[in-house]
Amino acid sequence: MTLSRVAITGIGGICGLGSNSEEIWQNSIAGKSAIRKHPKLTAAVQIAGYLPDFQISPHLLSEKEQDRFDLFIHYALHSIDQALKMSQLLGDNHYQSHRMGCILGVGMGGFPLIEKEHLAFEQRGPERKRTSAFFIPSVIPNMASGLAAIKFQLHGVNYAISSACASSGHAIEAGFQQIQLGKQDVVIVGGAEAVTTNFTVSGFHSMKALSKRETPAELACCPFDQKRDGFVIGEGAAVLVLENYEQAQKRGATILAELISCASTSDAHHITAPHPEGLGAAMCMKNALAAAQLNAEDIDYINAHGTSTPLGDIAETLAIKSIWKEKASQLSISSTKSMTGHLLGAASALESLFCVQSLVHQVIPPTINLTEPDAQCDLDYTPLKAKKKNIRYALNNSFGFGGTNSTLIFKRYHDDQS
């Protein structure tokens, strides 16, 4: 059967760098950091890439609804609204609603509200040991996509994927396949995460996963640098509107880029550590290249997983070298996590947004804080400053606990000749 092509006609996002995709992009190419001391953290680690003073629009959640639903749902709806406006599909009648869906990746779900409700539950007397009737619907991971379906009248596919830090990459892949196979015409894909709480931060700290370099906070996340000592937790959401390519052209949509390939693999090695030689990551990139019918040298930019962990950055570097071999040094690579922190289940979606913007603007965002490169991380990670480059294909890597991997490949729309 002939597989349909997949266009990207809208993007939306929110993170510590900004409350919309353009603000996020402009601050990233300026090399700004969203990482700062969090006023509500009292755990052993007190920095995060967080959003101060966010308030969702009441047309998306009423005042009552805002209190009922966890913050990751707020971020998701905010980003979806942006992306649909950009795609000019809000109020549009080009597609039947049952041909439009939403698949979001959520790594951990509603931890802030879970903690709040549990504390309140324990503080009540025995005769009042009950929780809100809205508690469960407020925190379950699929409620972000569920509320999006209700708010925007999407009667097609509607579910969440939870695969740690690859969650939103796998959600994007699932939506891509729905359109490829002709099952849906439009799928909103991406991810959301908001778990910057003392309980969660303490858990990651106990694993020795987080950076302990808090002064100054903006220097703590330094992927591929010999000073790196762990990731910095971030929060936010990002969303792409995927659309049947031919139908998008017919309706006169502005196509930002094309999603041409996705792949998933497993390290099958360790519950948290990557394979030391990056074998699972390498196979994931290899499979994505094969599905796209591309050679390795066709890729112009890699938005790396690049979490600033001692093992992870080396493993990803080795994986890249194993595929590109002597041409690996010609690649432009960057870790935008150096600026945003690690958005966990939403990381791949936000970094896909960066890939799309790179293709649109022909600019590679930087890896900030990379001043003393690790001898084992010796590729071009675009240190400190953004650079202009002719980019036709961009690749996005995301790897998660449990050894799960995701690779996505995007194509510049301007270069399409068909």
C-alpha positions in Angstrom: 0.0 0.0 0.0 1.0 3.6 -0.6 1.8 5.5 2.7 0.6 9.1 3.0 3.1 11.8 3.6 2.9 13.8 6.8 3.1 17.6 7.0 3.5 19.7 10.1 1.2 22.7 9.9 1.2 24.0 13.5 3.5 24.1 16.5 2.9 25.3 20.1 4.8 25.2 23.3 5.5 26.5 26.7 8.6 26.1 28.9 10.9 28.2 31.0 12.2 30.0 27.8 8.8 31.3 26.8 5.0 30.9 26.6 4.8 30.3 22.8 6.9 28.7 20.1 8.4 32.0 18.7 9.4 33.3 22.2 11.0 29.9 23.0 12.9 29.9 19.7 14.2 33.5 20.0 15.4 32.9 23.5 17.1 29.7 22.5 19.1 31.1 19.6 20.1 34.0 22.0 21.5 31.3 24.2 19.4 32.2 27.2 18.8 29.8 30.2 15.5 29.0 31.8 17.2 27.3 34.8 17.0 29.1 38.1 16.4 28.6 41.8 12.8 27.4 42.3 11.1 29.3 45.1 9.0 26.3 46.2 11.7 23.7 46.3 13.2 22.8 49.7 14.7 19.5 48.7 18.4 18.8 48.4 18.3 20.2 44.9 16.5 23.5 44.4 17.0 24.5 40.8 14.8 23.8 37.8 13.8 24.9 34.3 10.4 26.1 35.4 7.7 28.6 34.5 7.1 31.4 36.9 3.6 33.0 37.1 1.8 31.0 34.3 -1.9 31.4 34.2 -4.0 29.5 31.6 -6.6 31.4 29.6 -10.1 31.0 31.0 -11.4 30.1 27.5 -9.4 26.9 27.8 -10.1 26.2 31.5 -12.6 28.0 33.7 -11.6 29.1 37.1 -13.2 26.0 38.7 -11.5 23.8 36.1 -8.1 25.3 36.7 -8.2 24.2 40.3 -9.4 20.7 39.4 -6.8 19.7 36.8 -3.1 19.2 37.3 -0.6 21.7 35.8 0.6 19.4 33.0 -2.9 19.5 31.6 -2.8 23.3 31.7 0.4 23.3 29.7 -0.9 20.8 27.2 -4.1 22.7 26.5 -2.2 26.0 26.2 0.2 24.5 23.6 -2.5 22.8 21.7 -4.5 26.0 21.4 -1.4 27.7 19.9 -0.7 25.0 17.5 -4.2 24.8 16.2 -4.4 28.5 15.7 -1.1 28.4 13.7 -2.5 25.6 11.6 -5.7 27.6 11.0 -7.7 24.5 11.9 -9.7 26.1 14.8 -13.3 26.3 13.6 -12.2 24.8 10.3 -14.5 22.4 8.5 -12.0 20.8 6.1 -12.0 17.6 8.0 -14.6 15.4 9.7 -14.1 15.4 13.4 -13.8 11.7 13.6 -10.7 12.0 11.3 -9.0 14.3 13.8 -7.2 13.0 16.9 -4.8 13.7 19.7 -2.0 11.6 21.1 0.2 13.0 23.9 3.2 11.7 25.7 3.3 12.1 29.5 6.1 10.6 31.5 4.8 11.0 35.1 1.5 12.8 35.1 -0.1 14.7 37.9 2.5 14.4 40.7 1.9 18.0 42.2 -1.8 17.3 42.7 -1.2 13.7 43.9 1.1 15.1 46.6 -1.3 17.9 47.5 -4.2 15.5 47.8 -2.3 12.9 49.8 -1.1 15.5 52.3 -4.6 16.8 52.8 -5.9 13.2 53.1 -3.4 12.3 55.8 -4.1 15.5 57.8 -7.8 14.9 58.0 -9.4 13.0 60.9 -10.5 9.4 60.5 -14.1 10.4 59.9 -13.1 12.6 57.0 -10.7 10.3 55.1 -11.9 11.0 51.6 -10.6 12.7 48.5 -12.1 15.0 45.9 -14.4 13.3 43.3 -12.2 15.1 40.7 -8.9 13.7 42.1 -8.5 10.7 39.7 -9.6 12.5 36.5 -7.3 15.4 37.5 -4.1 13.4 37.5 -4.3 10.5 35.1 -1.9 10.9 32.1 -4.5 10.6 29.4 -6.6 13.5 30.7 -4.5 16.0 28.8 -5.5 14.4 25.5 -9.0 13.7 26.8 -9.7 17.3 27.7 -8.2 18.4 24.4 -10.6 16.2 22.5 -13.5 17.7 24.5 -12.4 21.3 24.1 -11.6 21.1 20.4 -14.1 18.4 19.4 -11.7 15.8 18.2 -13.6 12.5 17.8 -10.7 10.5 16.4 -7.9 8.7 18.2 -7.4 9.9 21.8 -4.8 8.5 24.2 -1.6 9.0 26.1 1.8 7.2 25.8 4.0 6.9 28.9 7.5 5.7 28.1 9.6 7.9 30.4 11.7 10.5 28.6 10.8 9.1 25.2 7.1 9.4 25.8 6.4 12.3 23.5 8.7 10.9 20.8 6.6 7.8 20.8 3.4 9.9 20.8 4.6 11.7 17.7 5.5 8.4 16.0 2.0 7.0 16.8 0.3 10.0 15.3 2.7 9.8 12.2 1.6 6.2 11.7 -2.1 7.1 12.0 -1.8 9.5 9.1 0.6 7.4 7.1 -1.9 4.5 7.1 -4.8 6.8 6.2 -6.6 6.2 9.5 -6.6 9.9 10.4 -6.3 13.2 8.5 -5.0 15.3 11.4 -3.4 14.2 14.7 -2.2 16.6 17.4 0.9 15.1 19.0 3.4 16.1 21.6 3.8 16.0 25.3 3.4 17.7 28.7 5.1 17.4 32.0 5.0 19.4 35.3 6.6 17.4 38.1 8.9 20.0 39.8 8.0 19.1 43.3 10.0 18.3 46.4 9.0 14.6 46.4 9.9 14.1 42.7 13.1 16.1 42.9 14.1 14.1 46.0 13.5 10.8 44.1 15.7 11.8 41.2 18.3 13.2 43.6 18.4 9.9 45.5 19.2 8.2 42.2 22.1 10.6 41.7 20.6 11.7 38.5 20.4 15.4 39.1 23.1 18.1 38.9 24.2 19.4 42.3 25.9 22.5 40.9 23.4 25.1 41.9 25.5 28.3 41.9 25.0 29.9 39.5 21.9 27.9 38.5 22.1 28.8 34.8 25.4 27.0 34.5 24.3 23.7 36.0 23.2 21.9 32.8 26.2 21.5 30.6 25.8 18.6 28.2 29.0 17.1 26.8 31.2 19.2 29.1 33.6 17.5 31.5 32.0 19.4 34.4 28.6 17.8 33.9 27.2 15.9 36.9 23.5 15.2 36.1 20.4 16.7 34.5 18.3 19.6 35.6 14.5 18.9 35.8 12.3 21.1 33.5 8.6 21.5 32.9 6.3 22.6 30.1 4.7 21.2 27.0 5.1 21.2 23.2 2.7 20.2 20.4 2.9 19.6 16.7 -0.1 19.4 14.3 0.4 16.5 11.9 -1.7 16.6 8.8 -2.1 14.5 5.6 0.4 16.2 3.3 -1.7 16.3 0.2 -4.8 17.5 2.0 -2.8 20.2 3.7 -1.6 21.4 0.4 -5.1 21.3 -1.1 -6.6 23.5 1.7 -3.8 26.0 1.3 -2.2 25.4 4.7 1.2 26.8 5.6 3.5 23.8 5.8 6.3 24.3 8.3 8.2 21.0 7.7 7.6 17.4 6.9 7.9 14.5 9.3 9.4 11.7 7.2 10.5 9.0 9.5 10.2 7.6 13.1 11.9 4.7 14.8 11.8 3.0 18.3 14.2 0.5 19.9 15.1 -0.9 23.3 18.6 -1.1 24.8 17.4 -4.2 26.9 20.4 -3.4 29.1 19.5 -1.6 32.4 16.5 0.1 34.1 18.1 3.6 34.1 21.6 3.5 32.5 22.1 3.6 28.7 24.0 0.9 27.0 27.6 2.0 27.4 28.3 1.8 23.7 25.0 3.3 22.7 23.9 0.3 20.8 20.1 0.8 21.3 20.4 4.4 20.3 22.5 3.6 17.3 20.0 1.1 16.1 17.2 3.6 16.5 18.9 6.2 14.4 19.9 3.5 11.8 16.3 2.3 11.6 14.9 5.9 11.2 17.4 6.6 8.4 16.5 3.4 6.6 12.8 4.1 6.8 13.4 7.6 5.4 15.6 6.1 2.7 18.4 8.4 3.6 22.1 8.0 4.0 23.7 9.2 7.3 25.4 12.1 5.6 22.1 13.5 4.5 21.4 14.6 8.0 22.4 18.2 8.7 21.4 18.6 12.3 20.9 16.4 15.3 19.0 17.7 18.3 20.6 15.3 20.8 19.1 13.8 23.9 22.1 15.4 25.6 20.9 15.4 29.2 24.2 16.4 30.9 24.6 13.0 32.6 28.1 11.5 32.7 27.1 8.2 31.0 24.3 9.4 28.7 26.3 12.0 26.8 29.2 9.6 26.1 26.8 6.8 25.0 25.0 9.1 22.6 28.3 10.4 21.1 29.5 6.8 20.6 26.1 5.9 18.9 26.5 8.8 16.5 30.1 7.9 15.7 29.1 4.3 15.0 26.8 5.4 12.2 28.4 8.5 10.8 32.0 7.2 11.3 34.6 9.5 9.9 31.9 12.0 8.8 30.5 12.4 12.4 32.7 15.5 12.8 30.8 17.2 10.0 27.5 17.0 11.8 26.0 19.9 13.6 24.6 18.7 17.0 23.2 20.6 19.9 21.5 19.9 23.2 18.8 22.5 23.8 18.3 20.9 27.3 21.3 23.0 28.3 18.8 25.9 28.2 15.4 24.4 29.0 16.3 21.6 31.5 15.0 18.1 30.9 11.2 18.1 30.3 11.1 14.3 30.9 8.0 13.0 29.0 7.7 16.2 27.1 11.4 16.5 26.1 11.1 14.9 22.6 8.1 17.2 21.7 9.9 20.4 22.7 13.0 19.3 20.9 11.0 18.4 17.8 9.7 22.0 18.0 13.3 23.1 17.9 14.0 20.9 14.9 11.1 22.4 13.0 12.2 25.9 13.9 15.7 25.1 12.8 14.4 23.9 9.4 12.2 27.0 9.0 14.9 29.5 10.0 18.0 27.6 8.9 19.7 28.1 12.2 21.2 25.6 14.7 20.5 26.5 18.3 23.5 26.3 20.7 24.6 24.0 23.5 25.3 26.6 26.2 27.7 26.1 29.1 30.0 23.9 26.9 33.3 25.5 27.8 35.4 22.4 28.7 34.4 19.6 26.3 34.8 16.0 27.6 37.6 14.3 25.7 35.1 11.5 24.9 32.6 13.9 23.6 34.6 15.4 20.7 31.9 16.2 18.0 30.5 19.6 17.0 27.9 20.3 19.6 27.4 24.0 18.5 29.0 25.4 21.7 27.8 28.6 23.2 26.4 30.3 20.1 23.8 29.6 17.5 25.0 29.3 13.9 23.4 29.6 10.5 23.5 26.5 8.3 21.8 25.0 5.3 19.6 22.4 6.9 17.5 20.0 4.8 17.1 17.2 7.3 17.0 17.3 11.1 17.0 14.4 13.5 15.8 14.3 17.1 16.9 11.7 19.6 15.1 10.9 22.9 16.0 8.1 25.3 14.2 7.0 28.5 14.5 4.9 31.6 13.8 1.3 30.8 16.1 1.5 27.8 13.5 2.9 25.5 14.6 5.0 22.5 13.0 7.3 20.0 14.3 8.9 16.8 12.4 11.3 14.5 13.5 12.8 11.2 12.2 16.0 9.8 12.5 17.5 6.3 12.6 21.1 5.3 9.5 22.0 3.3 11.2 24.6 1.1 13.3 21.8 -0.5 10.2 19.8 -1.5 9.8 19.7 -5.3 6.7 17.5 -5.7 
